[in-house]
Amino acid sequence: MAMLVSGKDGGKALMDSGKYVRYTPEQVEALERVYNECPKPSSLRRQQLIRECPILSKIEPKQIKVWFQNRRCREKQRKEASSLQSVNRKLTAMNKLLMEENDRLQKQVSQLVYDNSYMHQQLRNASLANADASESMILGSQLQNPISQPSLRDASNSDSLLAIAEETLAEFLKKATGTAIDWVQMVGMKPGPDSIGIIAISRNCSGLAARACGLVSLEPKKVVDILKDRLSWYRDCRSIDVLKVFPTGNCGNIEILYMQTYAPTTLALARDFWTLRYSTSLEDGSLVICERSLTPSTGGLAEPTNSNFIRAEMLPSGYLIRPCEGGGAMIHIVDHVDLDASTVPEVLRPLYESPQMLAQRMTIAALHHIRQIGYETSGEASYDGGRQPAVLRTFSQRLSRGFNDAINGFSDDGWSLLGYDGGEDVTININSSPSKLFGSHSRSAKFSSLGGSILCAKASMLLQNVPPALLVRFLREHRSEWADSIVDAYSTASLRGCPNAFPGFFDNSSFAANHVIIPLAHTVENEEFLEVIRLESQTLNQDDVLSRDIYLLQLCEGIDENAVGACAQLIFSPTDPSFADDAPLLPSGFRVIPLDVKADSTAATKTLDLASTLEVGSGGASRIASDTTTSDMRSVLTIAFQFIFENHLQESVVAMARQYIRSIVASVQRVAMAITNSRLGIELGMKHPLGSPEAHTLARWISSSYRFYTGLDLMKTDSQCADSLLKLLWHYSDAIMCCSLKVSPSLTFANQAGLDMLETTLVALQDITLENLLDDAGRKVLSSEFPKLMQQGFAHLPAGVCISSMGRPASYEQAMAWKVLDECSSHHCLAFMFVNWSFV
């Protein structure tokens, strides 16, 4: 019986002769090189390796295959051991946290019991003494407020500021580690070793509040520095100025801050805060940063000095950072604000009264950013193009900030409102001082000196029953459905400083472009993607500006449909092919914000969680219809597009921008209507929506055709009913997908494993062709086996690699292809099954 004894560098391999042969260091080195490139090489690749490496010529291909299997096994064991250690650390820290919380709650219960007994005794004594009403009222007031609240003090006095700071610290700690606020767990944020942390939101409190607790790998002092740099992680923060700093006797300091935040849409004004921030340390070594708004009597301003802002209030909030044994820190975050929802239109008030939105935009964002920095610091992050993580983060921040600037159009940035053309659907802002946005960049300065300006066209609209994540994902994957390549070319040419770069000067009929998504980076929780869009020029005129490919830098956020209260946005900007770190950016894009966040998040996921629609025939169909009509999910979409133009072309560019935005709005409305009318994607072109009769029929054809060609059952089932077959097919462990029988076959169906491997959805599946699915080696193998497949109806394919829609390689041990026959034994489509696939 063949056995294998593995050592550190490859171990001993037992040959067919029954003798053990030890791999030499040179052989192990050669195998390791191949393993680093491809951990699961195909048989063709292993044979090629033996031919190219003479030192491996005496080793049989079977033994090479066994070596790679053992090497993958060791790597998996190493990763599992590291993961278990990390999980153990998290569980230990969480257990300590829960024990402390339980201890505090027990003490609080004991205190409440004592206070209740004391109150009853006092009331009884007061009744017996027949005290007058005024004395009873005073006694009741004293009992309810045993500790008098400190009065507001003059902020010019450092002692007064310290008293306010200590009061803020005490109130913050009650919220962070106690029950000063009635906290409830946020829907969709369940705690566990793999979660970001424990997320809770307020219920029935003044303002809106959110709390998070999580374990990070960074040291406490590093965490403090990151959290204080709010501009680096809080995307809604426009500016934060430290006006005064007062050192305290406990090695801490008090800072007086003025912060401005962006408005998320064009339908409301921005907010600003005048706050006191207190940084100190506790006796147990924990570090604390707490903050609260200042009132006029404590040094704050009653009203904002800028008419673009409305004064908001920050109630005691902050961060508690506790060092953990073995390194890292446990972070407690509390955000508690009052955004004055009465000043916004009634339709937007849920946005300013939603603790879920506050949690997503501020609380969870802070925790995400710290975890991302820790991930990068550990060296686990890998990025395309060889760029440093800090550079890519800067690009994301610049895109987000530029888009917020475009939406808000602050006058101190040089923006002014242009008069309407009779309709108020599109707002036009003009900035005649691009240098205020671009800084001292040479190209922007030169453009401004030549009489150049920036135009921003904006529009907002209310959407009904359209999940933000689904809409943004569709806009990202189907750019040709709404974008005009001519306008993209104009934006790119104008940013490059090309003269007379106006769409009217181009011959539209001679230009077309295919867009290719090139991934650059994504955050550790996959809540944010940075990528380059290359629009490949197909014009025949090699002399005009369109003959060059167009490059767009794109940021995609919030496409996780399970994130309750999260907004989704797609932001992009023309950029240089050189992708220089200091290249000017002119962001445009879309932002979709949910207005009605329900306690039950299933409605938002119905469109993409198609497995739930399999209950057809047992009440499932009626349940889905009921959910669709009663969910009444609303969201607000904001669109903002920026264009550079020469001043003498202003009138023409304004007309073009208005028309372009209106065409985009019309396209989005068509998509939104399709999603609303058919939450299963029928109107979006999906060939066989799950739950439909066509899907059940297709499942039956796939199963029966497999049995016809192989004599085996694809899925073991006691019932041949369509519902049972469709459920089994959808949940089948291997990736199964179908493609059309056309000159350029495109995918028409995939089960859940297939969608996971392709990193796509049933809605976007139709845009993936069979050619794009396979790598070069896989296409060659399929080409050689295709005649056999069409003649015999079935073919085995060796191990290979598929490419997901995100550009990630996924290896598989083997693949099978067969023709799917309909009721009349006619060829309907081709089916493929990829066995034991995994991402490389």
Secondary structure as UniProt FT lines:
FT   STRAND          4..5
FT   TURN            8..9
FT   STRAND          12..14
FT   TURN            16..17
FT   STRAND          20..22
FT   HELIX           25..37
FT   HELIX           43..52
FT   HELIX           54..56
FT   TURN            57..58
FT   HELIX           61..129
FT   HELIX           133..144
FT   TURN            155..156
FT   HELIX           158..177
FT   STRAND          183..185
FT   TURN            187..188
FT   TURN            193..194
FT   STRAND          198..202
FT   STRAND          208..216
FT   HELIX           220..228
FT   HELIX           230..232
FT   TURN            235..236
FT   STRAND          237..247
FT   TURN            249..250
FT   STRAND          253..261
FT   TURN            266..267
FT   STRAND          270..281
FT   TURN            283..284
FT   STRAND          287..293
FT   HELIX           296..298
FT   TURN            307..308
FT   STRAND          309..311
FT   STRAND          313..314
FT   STRAND          317..323
FT   TURN            325..326
FT   STRAND          329..338
FT   HELIX           341..343
FT   HELIX           346..348
FT   HELIX           349..352
FT   HELIX           355..358
FT   HELIX           359..363
FT   HELIX           364..377
FT   TURN            378..379
FT   HELIX           384..386
FT   HELIX           389..408
FT   HELIX           411..413
FT   STRAND          415..417
FT   STRAND          427..431
FT   HELIX           435..438
FT   TURN            439..440
FT   HELIX           442..449
FT   TURN            450..451
FT   STRAND          452..464
FT   HELIX           468..477
FT   HELIX           479..481
FT   HELIX           485..495
FT   TURN            496..497
FT   TURN            499..500
FT   HELIX           503..505
FT   HELIX           508..510
FT   STRAND          513..522
FT   TURN            524..525
FT   STRAND          528..537
FT   HELIX           545..547
FT   STRAND          550..557
FT   TURN            561..562
FT   TURN            564..565
FT   STRAND          568..574
FT   TURN            577..578
FT   TURN            581..582
FT   STRAND          588..594
FT   HELIX           602..605
FT   TURN            606..608
FT   HELIX           610..614
FT   TURN            616..619
FT   HELIX           620..630
FT   STRAND          634..646
FT   HELIX           647..649
FT   HELIX           650..677
FT   TURN            679..680
FT   TURN            682..685
FT   TURN            690..691
FT   HELIX           693..710
FT   HELIX           722..730
FT   STRAND          735..739
FT   STRAND          746..750
FT   HELIX           752..758
FT   TURN            762..764
FT   HELIX           765..767
FT   HELIX           770..773
FT   HELIX           776..792
FT   STRAND          794..797
FT   STRAND          800..803
FT   TURN            805..806
FT   STRAND          809..812
FT   STRAND          814..821
FT   TURN            823..824
FT   STRAND          827..835
FT   STRAND          838..839
//
